[in-house]
Amino acid sequence: MKRLVYLSVIVAVLFSFMAACGPAPTPEVVEKVVKETVVVEKEVQVEVTKEVVVEKEVEVTKEVVVEKEAEEVPITESYKFAWIMPDMMNPFWIYMRQGAEKAVAEYREQGIAISIYAAAPIHSFNAQEQVDIFEQVIQMKVDGIAMNPCDRSSMVKPIEKAWEEGIPTVTVSTDVPDSLRITHSGVDDTLWAYEVAKRLFEEMGGKGKVVIMEGSPGHYIGELRNKGFHDAAEEYPDIEIMDVQPAYWNREEGMAMMENFLQKYPSGQLDAVICANDEEAIGAMEAIDAAGRADELLVIGIDGNEEASLAIQEGRMLATSYDCPWCKGYNAVKVLVDWQHGVKPEEKTLADAAVIDASNVEEHLKRFRYYDQFYKP
């Protein structure tokens, strides 16, 4: 009976080959993956029988995947765009920036270099600070501005001034419809507030008591979302809106307002909470959990943020309205580049939107991992 013994010769050529690869390409270099076949030095295969030892030389080849830098595409055009948000805290602005940076990366592959100058008020949603920033970027003579306004009325004149200086403005997520902005990159906010509220009312069986946390009083997008919530409630006569109070778009205010609601409406007197965005909803859930009333109350929000989506996955939150922040940022950059080439946009550039609940949250969560590659502060 034969016994086979295989003696493998470990060859260092693979390690020396891998060490020859340089550092990862910079964002401005187009990456290309190629396959190379490396012939490894001969191995000796020894076959042992009772009668004789036979040595055979065998050539072994191995296929390895290595990364190589492709030639950098020459820059033929370059632009500087300003990116102005209401604050630096809300993750939704980060998602929009990721979409913008995806567009920047794609244009770089075409030889168009874009730099983004990002700025926001120190104090969240401070309209005057945002106006001051806007006027500063006009003085910088940027090639375009993408901005989410704190207050639409305060931005009409600054946008007009930018226009007079030859600088186009795109509003992102929140519109300034009575201004000289060249387009608005967003969604139908009334429609998607209506849709997520309907999802809640259906879950409640068409009856029950709810409270609404709005954003900032007088804020344009907040007004649109409030209209959607109330439009949906009108279709369900047994849904009773108990209270409407502002939570100013952030989780701290959302938590504080929810604590007030919980004191005002003891167990059995409240069934659900409608929040104008996910940050408020997360704050509301923290207050509800601390009060031990998670089994009593349903919570919905708007934006489709990652933390809210994880709460949906865990069963702590019913639903959110996803209005594709990545699309909003991506479309804003695309419109500004097209404008440089003489292409005029539509009056509104609509992004994708959907209600996210337990039925589709797993697929939605994959988006966050994908867009992290383009920008992560």
Buried (B, 14 or more C-beta within 10 A) or exposed (E): EEEEEEEEEEBEEEEEEEEEEEEEBEEEBEEEEEEEEEEBEEBEBEBEEEEEEEEEEEEEEEEEEEEEBEEEBEEEBEBBBBBBBBBBBBBBBBBBBBBBBBBBBBBBEEEBBBEBBBBBBEEBBBBEBBBEBBBBBBEEEBBBBBBBBBBBEBBBBBBBBBBEEEBBBBBBBBBBEEBBBBBBBBBBBBBBBBBBBBBBBEBBEEEBBBBBBBBBEEBBBBBBBBBBBBBBBEEBEEBEEBBBBBBBBBBBBBBBBBBEBBEEBEEEEBBBBBBBBBBBBBBBBBBBEEBEBEEBBBBBBBBBBBBBBBBBBEEBBBBBBBBBBBBBBBBBBBBBBBBEEEEEBEEBBBBEBBBBBEEBBEEBBEBBEEBEEBBEE
